[in-house]
Amino acid sequence: MLGSTGSIGTSTVDLLRRMPDEIEVRALVGGRNVALLAEQARELKAGLAVIHDEELHDELKSRLAGSGVRTAAGRQAVIEAGAMEADWTMAAITGAAGLEPTLAAARNGRSVALANKEALVCAGDVMLRVVAEAGAKLLPVDSEHNAIAQSLGGNDMEAVEKIILTASGGPFRQSTLEEMRAATPEKALRHPTWSMGAKITIDSASMANKGLEVIEAARLFGLTEDRIDVLVHPQSVVHGLVQFRDGSLVSQMGSADMRIPIAHTLAWPRRMETPCERLNLAAYGQLTFEAPDEVRFAPLRLARQVLRAGGAAPAVFSAANEVAVEAFLNRRIGFLGIGETIDAALQAMTENPELTTLDEVLAWDARGRALAEEHILRTSGRLRNDVSETILHA
């Protein structure tokens, strides 16, 4: 499990603890939450526990003393854990940090449950080539892509007219641009439906996550941008739909619980029992759908542009978004500054080459981060001047 201490990881652990006699856990990988990682490793009797932050290795060893669980730390140890032979690997390390261990897992030629959007957004061609060469199976964990996979029902993609990804709309679905401009991190983190980590919750609020999912869906299902639609569906009951050539529209529905798509990948091609709440449609009364507003939610519009552009643009989009989200959470930029930062980074690209190796992907990821940071420094300086002028005039 790559990313066992995050929101996807803890949901996966909850399923694994219910089947102790059926699964052997080879390795658990965490970022900085050493206490939770040690607890998980003891409970699941993992063979290896890896913490990404090397400074926490001694604490991890101390917490697991006498358990028989081996420990390791650091970036290379994370990659080596991903490369361990396993029938099934959960790839849930967010951001570009998850690229190398996810690729290492794919090279085993087994099943990879993919919860890391960036693996396909930034390194789509590289990832898909490794998967094809190794004969691995990519199983999408994102609720929307998992819903599409289930709705396809084994049909060939030639039978598909288009797919539709749903979005909750986040906390600012009905907010004005002025209200969004003034939004605080606390307000943006109040997702109305899902319980997720900070990064993906902010991505949901800006709809950058839906933009990333559009790019990811194009890679997963071999579709062009014009065959991927997005619908805002605030109830988060319908997670994805497939429009077939004959006019049939097939959807997958379920409660807003990530354990459902995780369980689908864990048991695939079978089904397993979960403790998830069963969906009661009568309790909802009605389900509503609306088109997304790509003016207020600029990251979705920008994602469509970079998908059409191809090359390094998706990697720059993803990298700039990561930097912008962190800057927003640290109150260096406003909420609308997320989309503005992504746009500025893309506008600053002087070339857009095809990326064929992981080194090229990582280089352009670094370039995207630098371009985003340059914009934030310029903007934050201007904002400080604006604030100073306002105070003086007052």
N, C-alpha and C positions, 0 to 999 in steps of 0.2 A: 504494500500500500504506500503510494507516494503521496504524502500530504495527509497523514492520518489524524492530525490534530485540528484541521480546519473543519468547516461546516459539513462539507461532503464526506470528509474522513470520519468524523464522529457519527454521522448517519450510517456509514458503512460498517463501522465497528458495532453499532447497535444491532445490525443484522447478523454479523459474524458471531457475536456472543450468543446468539440463539441457535447456533448450529455447531457446537464445539466438537462433535464427533465426526463431522463431515468435511471440515476444512483444516488444513495445516497452514499456519501463517509463517511464511518464510522471513519476511522483513516488514517493519513499520518505519516510515520516514516522517519526521516532524521538522518544524522550522525553529521555533524558540520556546514553545510551551513544553519544557522538559518534564514538568510534573505530570501532565496529562499523558505524554508519550510513555513515560515509565509505567504509569497506571495501566495503559492500554496493553503494553508489552507483557506485563505480568498476567493480566486477565486472559489474554489470548494465547499465552505461552509462545510468544513469537521467538523465532530463532535469532533474530537480529533487530536491534533498535538503533536508528541513525538520527542524529540531531544535526541540522544544517549549520547551526552556529557552533563553531569549534570551541569557543570559550565556555560552552555549557557541557562539554564532554565529561569533565570530572564529576559534575553534579549528576549527570545521567548514570555514570558508572556507580556512584554512591547509592542512588535510588534503586538500582537494579542488582546491587550486591547480593549474592546468594541465590538469585533467581534462575541462573543458568542461561539468561539471555545475554548474548554477545552485544557489544556496543561499538559504535564508530561515529565519527563526526566529520563535517566539512563537505565542501562541494563535490570532491571526487568520490567520497564515500556514498553520497546520495546517488551519483551516477552508477556506481558499482552495485548499489542495492537495486536500482532499476534494471540492471543487466542480469540479475539473478534469475535462474530458470524457474519459471512458475507457470501454472496453467492459466492464471488470471491475474492481471495487474490493474489496480485502480490508479489512474494518473490524475491526481487532483492537486498538484502543486501549481498554484496560480502564477500567471505572468511568464515572462521569458525564462525564469529560473527553472521552469518545468520542462523546457525543450529537450535538453540533453538526456535526463533520465527517462523521459517518455520515449525518445528515439531508441534508447538502450533497451527498453522493455519490448518495443516493437520488433527489434532484431531477433528476439527469441522465437518469433513465429507463432505465438499463442494469442490469447484474447487480451486486448487492452481496452479497459473501460475508460473512455476519454472524457474527463471533466475539465481538461485544460484547453480552453478555446485557442490560446496562442499557438499551440502545437500545429494547428491547421491554418490559423490566420497568418502567422508570421512565416511559418516554414511548410506551407501546404504541399508544394511540389516535392520537397525533400522528404517530408513525412510519408506521403503517399507512395513515393518510390521505395522507401525502406519497407513499408508494409507489404507492398506487392512482391518485392524481392524475397522477403522472409516468409511470405504466405501467412502473415498475421491477420487477425480479425479485429477491426475497429468497432467497438460497441459504444454508441453515443450515450452519455449520461445526462447531458443537459436535457431538462424536461421537454423542451420543444423538439430537439432533434430525435430524442428517444420516441416521442410521440409520432413523429414522421415515420421512423423506422417501423413502429408497430402498425401504423395506419396503412403502410404499403402492403402489408399482408403477403409478402413474397412476390408481389407483382414486379415485372420488369419496369425500369424507368421509362421505357418507350411508351408505356401506357399512361404516363403521368403528364398532365397538362401543366400543372404548377403545384407548388406546395405553399402552405400558409403557416407562418409562425405567429403565435399569439404573444402579446405583451400585456402585463398588468396595467401599464401606464405609470406605475410608481406613485410616489407621494405628490407629484406636481402635475398629475394628469389634467387637472382643471385650473391650474394656476396661470396667472398672466406672466408675461415676460418680466414685468416689474417685480412681481412677487418672487419669481425664480432668481432674479438678479440679487435679491436681498436674502435669499435662503441661506441658512446656517448649516453646518455639517450635522448638527443634532436633528434638524428637521429632515434633511435629506436621508438620514439613516433610519427614519421611521417608515419602513416599507409596510404598505397596507395588507399584504398577503403573505409574503414569504419571510422566513427567518434565515438570514444568510450572513456571510462575513462582510466586513466593512467595504472592501474593494468592489465586490459584485453588487452590493446594495447601492452604492453610489452609481455604479454603471447602470443599474436598473433605473435609478432616478433620472439620469441623463439620457437614457435609451442607447448609450454606447454599447451596452451588453447586447441589445437587439441588433445593432450594426455588426458587432463581432459575430453574432449568430447567423446573420445573413451570409457573411463571408464563409463561415464554417460550413453552413448548409450547402453552399455552392461546391465546396471541396468534397464533402461527405457523399453527396448525392449526384455529383457531376452535372449540375444545373447552371445555366447562365443567370445573371442578375435579374433579368426580366421575367423569369419563371419562379421567383421567390417573392411572395407577398408577406406583409405584416399587418395584423389586425390587433387593435387594442381591445382587450377583453378583461375588464377589471375584476371579475369574479374568479379568474384563474382556475377555471374548471376544465375548459377545453385547452389542451396544451399544444396541439398542432393538427393540421388538416391536410389531406391530399386530395386535389382535384384531378380526377381521371379524365381521359379523353372522351369517354362516353357521357360525361356530365355528372357522374357520381361524385359525391363529396364524402370522404371518410375521415373521421376524427378519432382521437384518443382522449379520453376524459379521466379524471381522477382527482382526489383531494390534493391540496397543495403541500405535498410531502415528498421530499427528494428520495426517501427510501423506496418509493415505487419504481422510478426509473433505475435506481441503483440495483434493486432486486431483479429487475428485468435483465440487466447485463450480467449479474452474478449467477443467475440460474440458466441463462440462455443456452440452448434453445428451448428449455423447459420453463415452467413457472414455479415460483416458490411462495409459500405463505408469508405474509407480513402482518405486523400489528397495526398497520395504517388504518386510519378512519375510512370507512366505506362512504362513498359519495351518495348523498341523498338529494336527488334533483328536485323533489317536491319541496324541500326546505328552502331552496333558492327561489323558486317561483318563476324567475325569468333570468335569462342570460343575455348580456348585451355585448355588442361589438361596434367599434368605430375605427375610422382610418386614423393613423398616427399623424401628428402635426410635425412635419420636418422643418418648420421654421423655428418653433420653440425647442424642438429636440434635434438640434443641428448634427450631433454625432451620427444619427441614423442616416441622414442625407449624405454626410461625408463618407460613411462606410460604403454606401452604394457607389459613390464616385470612385473610391479606391479599388473596389471589386472590379469595376469596368476597366480601370487603368492597369491593374495587375502589377507585375514587377515587384519592386521594393515598397510600393505605396502601402499595402496592407501592414507590413512590418513597422513602418513609420507611424501609421495610424495607431496600432496597438501600443507601441512604445510611448508615443506622445500622450496617449490616454492614461497609461499607468502613471507617468510623471504628473499629469494634470490632476488626477484623482488624489494622489498623495499631497500635492500642493494645496488642493481644496480642503482636505482633512486637516492640514496644518495651518489653515486660514491665510495662506499666502495669496490665493486668488479667490474670486467669487465663484458661485456655482456655474454661471454661464461662461466663466473663464475656461471651463473644461473644453467645451466645443471650440472656443476661440483659440485655445492653445493647440488643439489638434489641427485646426484649419491652418494656423500659422506655420506649424511644422511641415505640413504637406505643401504649402505655398513656397516654403524655403528650399524644397528639393530642387536641385539643379540637374539631376538625372534620375532615371527610373529603370535600372537594369533588372533583368530576370535573375532570380536568386536560385542557384543550383546546388549550393553546398551549405552545410551548417555554419561554417565560418563566415560565409557571405551574409547569412541571416543574422548572425550575432553582430556583425559589423554594422548592418543597417539598423538593427535594434538600438545599438549604441548611438548611431547617428541620429535616430529619431528622438532619443532621450535628450541628446545635446541640443537639438533644434528646439525642443519643447522648453527646456530649461532656459535657453537664451531668451525665448519669448517671455517667459514668466518673469525673468529678471528685469527685462525692459518694461513690462507692464506693471509690475509691483513698484518699480521706481516711479513710474508715471502716477500710479494710484497714490503713493505717499505724497507726491507733490500736490495732487488734486486735493487730498485731505488737508494738507498744510494751508493751501490757498483758501479752502472753505473756512477753516478755523480763523484765519486772519481776517477774512471778510466779515465773519460773524462778530 
